Amino acid sequence: MGGRDTRVNAFLAALGIDRLRRLGLSFDSNRQRTRHRLAAVGVSLLVGLVVTWLAVDLFPYHTVNDDEGVYLMQAAMLLEGKLFLHPSALTEAVRPWFFVVQEHASAPGGVRLYSKYSPAVPALFALGLAVGLPNLVLGVVASVTAWFVYVLTAAVFDRRTGIVAAGLLGLSPLFLITSSTFLAYAPTTMLNLIFGVCYVRAARRNSVGYAVVAGAFIGFAFFARPYTAVLFALPFMVHSLWALATSWRVGTGRAVARRYVAIALPGIAFVGLTLAYNAVVTGDPLTFPYIAFAPADGIGFGRREILGYDIVYTPALGIETAVEALDMLVTRWGPMGWFGTVAAIVGVGVAVYRRWQRATGRRARGGDRRRQHGLGDRETAGFVELSDTALAAVVAGVFGSVFLGNVFFWGTHNGLRNGLIDLLGPFYHFDALVPLVVFAAAGLVGGVRAVRGVATRRFSPSEARGVVFSVVLVSALVAGGVTLDAIDDPYSENHLRTENLEATYDPLVEAGFEEPPLTPSVPGVSGANASKVLVFHPDPYGDWSAHPFQTLRNDPGFDGSVVYAIDDGPEQDFTVLDATNRTPYRFAYRGSWVGAEEPVEPALTRLEVLAGERVEATTTLGAPKGSTTVSVRVETESGYARYDSRMRENLSVDWAITPSGVFVTNHPKAAGPDRLPIPNGTSEIDLLVTYVGDFGETVTYRQTVSVDRSDGEVRVIWPPETRVCRLTTDCGTEGQWVGPDGDYLPGVSVASNATVATSNATMAASVNSEARRESGSTGTSQNRSVA
C-alpha cells in the first residue's frame, strides 16, 4: 500500500498537482482525508449558494445600509479605470453618498469626487460587475470563507470539527445577512482568514512561501479596512513575538526570523500602497479618505462627529456599547444563537482539557494526530512553535482583540443608534464569528464524542448507538429551533423593507429606463426601449444621490441611459436640465420616508420645460368633502396676491406667468399687486387654494412651479409639484399628490394644463394633465399637442 501511495504522489508531483496540497485542496490516496475534504467543499459551496440566494431574493434592491451603493459605484469606477468622479456642473445634484468633494484645478468644473472607502473591496466586486453577476461574488466570498474556516479549525482540532465549523458559519445570522450585502466586512474577514491559515502553514511547515502569502493577504486586508485587519492580526503578532524570543533562546531564531520577515515585507508593501492611495486622493499619505470626509470620525475617545451627529465618546460608553454588541452576537447573531455560544464555551473547555491531558502525560497524541492530518509541528530542541494549544489560544485571542479593540471605535454606537445593527447584526464584530464557530464546532463534536464514550462503556453497541442518535437528534432539534428563532427577526424585518423598496421603485421599473431594470450591477445599462432621460428624485436624508435610494445610481461618467439628480430647488434643477439636455422626469412619493420601514406611494411624472413670453395655466381642483369656503393665493419671493372665489364642486383657477409677473385672470383680486413680480433668474411660484370646513379644518392645495426669468422670457418646469395639505398651508411629502390613486380625502382631485404662447399668439405649445379623485370614482387623462 505504501509503495502505491509513493507512486501516486510522485505522479501528482510530476503533474504539478502537488502544489494544491499546500492549500488543502488536493486529493490523495488517504480515502478518509479525501472524504473530509469533499465534505468540506460541499458544505462551503452550500454556504455560498445560500448567501447568493439571500442576496438575490432578500436584497434585490440592497439593504437600508446605503454604503452598498458606495462600494458598487467604486466598483463601476474601477472598471472604467477611475479613482475620481468628474460631474462638473452636476456636482451638487449627483454627489453620491459618502463621496468627498475636492477642489482641483485640472478637474472639469474645478472639482472631483472620491469615496471615503478604500478601493480594495470594490475591486473584488468589480469582478462580478464585469460579467454582469455581482451577486455571484458574494457567494464566492462566502464559500471561500467557509472553506478556510474548515482549514483553520482542522489545524486547531481536526478535520471533522472543521467540517462542522464550516457548517456552523452558514447557521450564523450575522454571517448570512452581512455576507449577502455589498459591504466590506465579509470580504475583509475572508482575507484575514487566508492570512491566518497561511500563517499556520508557514509556522508548522517552516515555509517562507506561505509566509509571503500570509503577509500579502493581511496587507490586502489592511488596505481594505485597516483597523479590522490590525485587530484580527494582533493575536498572531503576539504569538510571533513569543516565537521569535523563544526561538532565539533555543538557537533557531535565524530560521524563524526569516519567515516572519517574509510575512512582514509584503504586509509593509500593502501599507505603503495604502499610504500612496491616501496621498493620491487626499493629498496627504497620513490622511485616510474617511477622515477627509469626517475629520472627527476616527478611533479613540473624545468628541466624535459625522454629518451633523456628534457625541462625546467616553470609555464608559465604549464599554457599554461593546457589552451590548456582545450580547447581540452571543444570543442572537452568532451560530445557532445562544445554543452556539454554549457550544463554544464547551469547545473552549475541550481545548483546555486537551492541554491538561498532554501536560499531565495522560494523552500525548498531538504530534501524531497533526502528522496524520498533514499539519505536523516543527520541533527543534524541544521548541514547538505553534502547537494546537498555542493556535487555540491565538484563535480565542481574536475574539478578545475584536471586542476590546472596538471599544475604541464609536461606529458600533452609531450603528446601534441609527438601527442598522438591529437589521444587519453587529457587523463591526464580524471577525469574532471565526473563533465563535471554531470553538462551537469543537464543543459539539466533543460533546458527541463524550456521549459516545459514556454510552459505549455502559451499554451494548446497538444500545450505545441508539443513545448517541437520540442525544444528537434532540440537540439538533433544539439547535434548529433556536437558529430559526434567531434568524426570523432579521429576515422578516429586512424582507419587509425589501417589499417596501420594491413598491417604491415600481414606477421606475415599469418605465423601463434600464435593462435589466434598476440592476444592482453596472447602472444605466441601456435597454431596448431606453432613451436618454433625466430623473429628479427627492432627498429625504439631505443633499445626497443614492441615499436613501441607492439603487438609483449613476454611471461613473454620468452618460448612461439615465441620469439621477436630486430635486433641490429651481436653480439646481435648471442647471441640471441645461447641462444634460435629456428628457426629464420627476420621481416623487406620498408619505414619510422612514428607512423603508413603512410603505410610501410613488409616482413618476414626465416633465416639460415651457419657454416663451407668456405661460398660461389652468388648475382645476375638487372641493374636499365638508368644505364651506375657499380662497385663492399666489406667492413669490416678492410677496403675495389674494383673490376672491366662490365655493363650487370643481374650482378652476386661470393664472398667467410672464416676465412682468404672475397673476390670476378669472377671479377678482382681493389684496396685493395686479401682477406679482418675479425676480430675475430662477425662483419658485406657489399657487395656494385653501378650503375651510365648518369647524375650521382646512385643506390646502399647494402647487409649486420652478421658473427661470431672463431675456424677456420665462421658462417653466411643468407640471408643478402639487401637495394636498391638511391643517396647514405647507406640508412635506406626506401630502404629495401622486395621481388619482393616492390616499386622499373624499372629493380631492387635481387637473392642470399649461400653454406657452408668443405675444401675437401665432404659436403655442400646450401640456395638459388631468388627475381626478372624487368620492366613489377616479379617472385620469393626459394630452400633449403642438400647434
Secondary structure, DSSP 4 states (H G I P E B T S, - for coil): -HHHHHHHHHHHHHHTTHHHHTTT----S-HHHHHHHHHHHHHHHHHHHHHHHHHHHT-TT--S-THHHHHHHHHHHHHTT-SSB--GGGHHHHPBTTEEEEE-TTSGGGEEEEESS-SHHHHHHHHHHHTT-HHHHHHHHHHHHHHHHHHHHHHHS-HHHHHHHHHHHTT-HHHHHHHTSSSSHHHHHHHHHHHHHHHHHHHHHT-HHHHHHHHHHHHHHHHH-HHHHHHHHHHHHHHHHHHHHHHHHHT-HHHHHHHHHHHHHHHHHHHHHHHHHHHHHHS-TT--HHHHH-TT-SBSSEEEEETTEEEEE-HHHHHHHHHHHHHHIIIIISTTHHHHHHHHHHHHHHHHHHHHHHHTTS---HHHHHHHTT----EETTEESS-HHHHHHHHHHHHHHHHHHHTTBTHHHHHHHHTHHHHH--GGGGGGHHHHHHHHHHHHHHHHHHHHHHHHHHS-HHHHHHHHHHHHHHHHHHHHHHHHHHHHHHHHHHHHHHHHHHHHHHHHHHHT-BSSTT-SSSTT-B-TT---EEEEE--TTSS-BTSS-TTSPPPTTS-SSEEEEE---HHHHHHHHHHH--EEEEEEEES--STTSS--EEEEEE-EEEEESEEEEEEEEEPPTTEEEEEEEEEETTEEEEE-----SEEEEEEEEETTEEEESSS-EEES-SSB---SEEEEEEEEEEEEETTS-EEEEEEEEEEEEETTEEEEEESPEEEEEESSS---GGGB---TTS---TT--EEEEEEEE-TT-S-EEEEEEEEEEETTEEEEEEEEEE-
